[in-house]
Amino acid sequence: MTSHPNAGGIGINWLMFGSSHHEKRPEGGVLENFTMCAEDDFSTNHIIKTICNPVKVLSAAGHYPICYRGFHNLNEIGEILNGSRAETVHFDKIRINHYFCKSLDEYVTIKMERGDVSQGETYKKLPYFRSYDQNVITDTEILSHI
């Protein structure tokens, strides 16, 4: 970020991982068991999480902080971000693996039961699992870092 002195934060795209076709919770860890994910340009991969410099941020809510005048949130290639969704998805330098679904059983018995206070009653119902359960590409990149 030193090459961008007006950067208030860096927005990081997430990569949505699916159930890898697991109906029940498999033995072992998440990283080894859930290796199937969405294509890069899947709509939800445009969502960002931001790492920010709190000295340059007026307020923060959810995924995107509001910077003081003169500062901006940038993506990994230095483009200015205006909101919690990036126009283009970039994973070359950094990404967040988002294990939203896990197995169908875990989704139904844990996520649906827990719900989500920020999204109301319709969030985390079975149609959300079906739409986010992306098993298009096998990606084991994370395994080389553990």
BALOBA-1460 file (C-alpha; in Angstrom, 3 decimals):
// residues 146
<rec num="1" residu="m" x="0.000" y="0.000" z="0.000"/>
<rec num="2" residu="t" x="3.041" y="2.265" z="0.214"/>
<rec num="3" residu="s" x="2.880" y="2.756" z="-3.560"/>
<rec num="4" residu="h" x="-0.657" y="4.125" z="-3.050"/>
<rec num="5" residu="p" x="-0.418" y="6.749" z="-0.280"/>
<rec num="6" residu="n" x="-4.122" y="7.604" z="-0.655"/>
<rec num="7" residu="a" x="-5.234" y="4.029" z="-0.075"/>
<rec num="8" residu="g" x="-7.555" y="3.679" z="2.884"/>
<rec num="9" residu="g" x="-7.908" y="-0.052" z="2.419"/>
<rec num="10" residu="i" x="-7.640" y="-2.970" z="0.067"/>
<rec num="11" residu="g" x="-10.776" y="-4.777" z="-1.060"/>
<rec num="12" residu="i" x="-10.244" y="-8.506" z="-1.429"/>
<rec num="13" residu="n" x="-12.525" y="-10.648" z="-3.579"/>
<rec num="14" residu="w" x="-13.737" y="-13.898" z="-2.161"/>
<rec num="15" residu="l" x="-13.932" y="-17.193" z="-4.005"/>
<rec num="16" residu="m" x="-17.157" y="-19.093" z="-3.290"/>
<rec num="17" residu="f" x="-16.594" y="-22.773" z="-2.508"/>
<rec num="18" residu="g" x="-19.421" y="-25.298" z="-2.787"/>
<rec num="19" residu="s" x="-20.283" y="-28.531" z="-1.025"/>
<rec num="20" residu="s" x="-17.960" y="-30.581" z="-3.246"/>
<rec num="21" residu="h" x="-21.035" y="-32.827" z="-3.518"/>
<rec num="22" residu="h" x="-20.902" y="-33.842" z="0.176"/>
<rec num="23" residu="e" x="-24.377" y="-34.616" z="1.518"/>
<rec num="24" residu="k" x="-23.084" y="-35.296" z="5.061"/>
<rec num="25" residu="r" x="-20.198" y="-33.741" z="6.969"/>
<rec num="26" residu="p" x="-17.045" y="-35.579" z="5.887"/>
<rec num="27" residu="e" x="-14.263" y="-36.670" z="8.221"/>
<rec num="28" residu="g" x="-11.249" y="-34.353" z="8.236"/>
<rec num="29" residu="g" x="-10.767" y="-30.650" z="7.667"/>
<rec num="30" residu="v" x="-12.565" y="-28.087" z="5.553"/>
<rec num="31" residu="l" x="-9.596" y="-27.292" z="3.318"/>
<rec num="32" residu="e" x="-9.042" y="-30.907" z="2.310"/>
<rec num="33" residu="n" x="-12.736" y="-31.776" z="1.871"/>
<rec num="34" residu="f" x="-14.165" y="-28.719" z="0.129"/>
<rec num="35" residu="t" x="-12.083" y="-28.163" z="-2.980"/>
<rec num="36" residu="m" x="-14.749" y="-27.409" z="-5.588"/>
<rec num="37" residu="c" x="-15.659" y="-23.802" z="-6.227"/>
<rec num="38" residu="a" x="-17.327" y="-21.344" z="-8.562"/>
<rec num="39" residu="e" x="-15.814" y="-19.935" z="-11.709"/>
<rec num="40" residu="d" x="-13.910" y="-16.696" z="-11.074"/>
<rec num="41" residu="d" x="-16.636" y="-14.465" z="-12.502"/>
<rec num="42" residu="f" x="-19.490" y="-16.008" z="-10.456"/>
<rec num="43" residu="s" x="-21.665" y="-13.110" z="-9.264"/>
<rec num="44" residu="t" x="-20.963" y="-13.584" z="-5.554"/>
<rec num="45" residu="n" x="-17.190" y="-13.542" z="-6.124"/>
<rec num="46" residu="h" x="-17.571" y="-9.834" z="-6.899"/>
<rec num="47" residu="i" x="-18.230" y="-9.211" z="-3.200"/>
<rec num="48" residu="i" x="-15.235" y="-7.889" z="-1.301"/>
<rec num="49" residu="k" x="-13.985" y="-7.825" z="2.260"/>
<rec num="50" residu="t" x="-11.698" y="-4.925" z="3.127"/>
<rec num="51" residu="i" x="-8.535" y="-4.653" z="5.164"/>
<rec num="52" residu="c" x="-8.254" y="-0.985" z="6.046"/>
<rec num="53" residu="n" x="-6.087" y="1.535" z="7.812"/>
<rec num="54" residu="p" x="-8.351" y="2.825" z="10.614"/>
<rec num="55" residu="v" x="-6.567" y="6.178" z="10.592"/>
<rec num="56" residu="k" x="-7.908" y="6.762" z="7.052"/>
<rec num="57" residu="v" x="-11.439" y="5.481" z="7.654"/>
<rec num="58" residu="l" x="-14.421" y="7.513" z="8.827"/>
<rec num="59" residu="s" x="-16.685" y="4.518" z="9.468"/>
<rec num="60" residu="a" x="-17.060" y="0.873" z="8.605"/>
<rec num="61" residu="a" x="-20.108" y="-1.304" z="8.130"/>
<rec num="62" residu="g" x="-20.041" y="-4.811" z="6.780"/>
<rec num="63" residu="h" x="-17.607" y="-5.332" z="3.956"/>
<rec num="64" residu="y" x="-16.702" y="-1.790" z="3.016"/>
<rec num="65" residu="p" x="-15.294" y="1.098" z="5.064"/>
<rec num="66" residu="i" x="-16.020" y="4.732" z="4.241"/>
<rec num="67" residu="c" x="-12.731" y="6.581" z="3.898"/>
<rec num="68" residu="y" x="-11.995" y="10.175" z="4.785"/>
<rec num="69" residu="r" x="-11.952" y="12.590" z="1.834"/>
<rec num="70" residu="g" x="-8.862" y="12.057" z="-0.287"/>
<rec num="71" residu="f" x="-8.522" y="8.353" z="0.551"/>
<rec num="72" residu="h" x="-9.889" y="5.383" z="-1.379"/>
<rec num="73" residu="n" x="-10.353" y="1.660" z="-1.118"/>
<rec num="74" residu="l" x="-8.462" y="-0.157" z="-3.854"/>
<rec num="75" residu="n" x="-8.443" y="-3.643" z="-5.289"/>
<rec num="76" residu="e" x="-5.254" y="-5.664" z="-5.667"/>
<rec num="77" residu="i" x="-4.336" y="-3.979" z="-8.958"/>
<rec num="78" residu="g" x="-4.859" y="-0.450" z="-7.641"/>
<rec num="79" residu="e" x="-8.325" y="0.284" z="-9.057"/>
<rec num="80" residu="i" x="-10.608" y="2.392" z="-6.853"/>
<rec num="81" residu="l" x="-13.545" y="0.506" z="-5.340"/>
<rec num="82" residu="n" x="-16.867" y="2.221" z="-4.723"/>
<rec num="83" residu="g" x="-18.891" y="-0.121" z="-2.575"/>
<rec num="84" residu="s" x="-18.944" y="-3.698" z="-1.376"/>
<rec num="85" residu="r" x="-18.844" y="-5.217" z="-4.872"/>
<rec num="86" residu="a" x="-15.953" y="-5.036" z="-7.307"/>
<rec num="87" residu="e" x="-16.656" y="-4.592" z="-11.004"/>
<rec num="88" residu="t" x="-13.955" y="-7.112" z="-11.854"/>
<rec num="89" residu="v" x="-12.718" y="-10.096" z="-9.839"/>
<rec num="90" residu="h" x="-8.984" y="-10.385" z="-9.128"/>
<rec num="91" residu="f" x="-7.293" y="-13.328" z="-7.401"/>
<rec num="92" residu="d" x="-3.681" y="-13.013" z="-8.575"/>
<rec num="93" residu="k" x="-2.154" y="-11.660" z="-5.325"/>
<rec num="94" residu="i" x="-4.737" y="-12.251" z="-2.608"/>
<rec num="95" residu="r" x="-8.183" y="-13.790" z="-2.135"/>
<rec num="96" residu="i" x="-10.505" y="-15.029" z="0.562"/>
<rec num="97" residu="n" x="-11.737" y="-18.597" z="0.247"/>
<rec num="98" residu="h" x="-15.392" y="-18.505" z="1.306"/>
<rec num="99" residu="y" x="-16.689" y="-21.890" z="2.454"/>
<rec num="100" residu="f" x="-20.332" y="-20.834" z="2.506"/>
<rec num="101" residu="c" x="-22.083" y="-24.143" z="1.933"/>
<rec num="102" residu="k" x="-20.043" y="-27.045" z="3.273"/>
<rec num="103" residu="s" x="-22.178" y="-30.205" z="3.211"/>
<rec num="104" residu="l" x="-25.939" y="-30.077" z="2.703"/>
<rec num="105" residu="d" x="-26.469" y="-31.535" z="6.185"/>
<rec num="106" residu="e" x="-24.244" y="-28.881" z="7.819"/>
<rec num="107" residu="y" x="-26.070" y="-26.136" z="5.962"/>
<rec num="108" residu="v" x="-29.507" y="-27.353" z="7.035"/>
<rec num="109" residu="t" x="-28.665" y="-28.215" z="10.637"/>
<rec num="110" residu="i" x="-26.284" y="-25.360" z="11.431"/>
<rec num="111" residu="k" x="-26.654" y="-22.370" z="9.095"/>
<rec num="112" residu="m" x="-30.389" y="-22.539" z="8.535"/>
<rec num="113" residu="e" x="-31.021" y="-23.053" z="12.244"/>
<rec num="114" residu="r" x="-28.762" y="-20.140" z="13.187"/>
<rec num="115" residu="g" x="-30.120" y="-17.744" z="10.564"/>
<rec num="116" residu="d" x="-28.636" y="-14.317" z="9.983"/>
<rec num="117" residu="v" x="-29.719" y="-11.220" z="11.854"/>
<rec num="118" residu="s" x="-28.674" y="-8.863" z="9.046"/>
<rec num="119" residu="q" x="-30.635" y="-10.579" z="6.275"/>
<rec num="120" residu="g" x="-33.995" y="-11.433" z="7.791"/>
<rec num="121" residu="e" x="-35.909" y="-14.679" z="7.619"/>
<rec num="122" residu="t" x="-35.400" y="-15.474" z="3.921"/>
<rec num="123" residu="y" x="-31.635" y="-15.687" z="4.190"/>
<rec num="124" residu="k" x="-30.037" y="-19.107" z="4.545"/>
<rec num="125" residu="k" x="-33.045" y="-21.046" z="3.357"/>
<rec num="126" residu="l" x="-32.465" y="-23.999" z="1.031"/>
<rec num="127" residu="p" x="-32.661" y="-21.922" z="-2.195"/>
<rec num="128" residu="y" x="-29.563" y="-20.013" z="-1.027"/>
<rec num="129" residu="f" x="-27.674" y="-23.261" z="-0.649"/>
<rec num="130" residu="r" x="-28.721" y="-24.340" z="-4.143"/>
<rec num="131" residu="s" x="-27.625" y="-21.041" z="-5.730"/>
<rec num="132" residu="y" x="-24.287" y="-20.808" z="-3.868"/>
<rec num="133" residu="d" x="-23.378" y="-24.499" z="-4.059"/>
<rec num="134" residu="q" x="-20.926" y="-23.975" z="-6.887"/>
<rec num="135" residu="n" x="-18.930" y="-27.096" z="-7.763"/>
<rec num="136" residu="v" x="-17.592" y="-26.081" z="-11.173"/>
<rec num="137" residu="i" x="-13.809" y="-26.008" z="-10.694"/>
<rec num="138" residu="t" x="-11.483" y="-27.983" z="-8.444"/>
<rec num="139" residu="d" x="-9.157" y="-25.594" z="-6.587"/>
<rec num="140" residu="t" x="-6.578" y="-26.937" z="-4.142"/>
<rec num="141" residu="e" x="-4.323" y="-23.854" z="-4.161"/>
<rec num="142" residu="i" x="-4.752" y="-23.302" z="-0.411"/>
<rec num="143" residu="l" x="-3.323" y="-26.748" z="0.341"/>
<rec num="144" residu="s" x="0.098" y="-25.653" z="-0.914"/>
<rec num="145" residu="h" x="0.172" y="-22.965" z="1.807"/>
<rec num="146" residu="i" x="-0.468" y="-25.159" z="4.862"/>
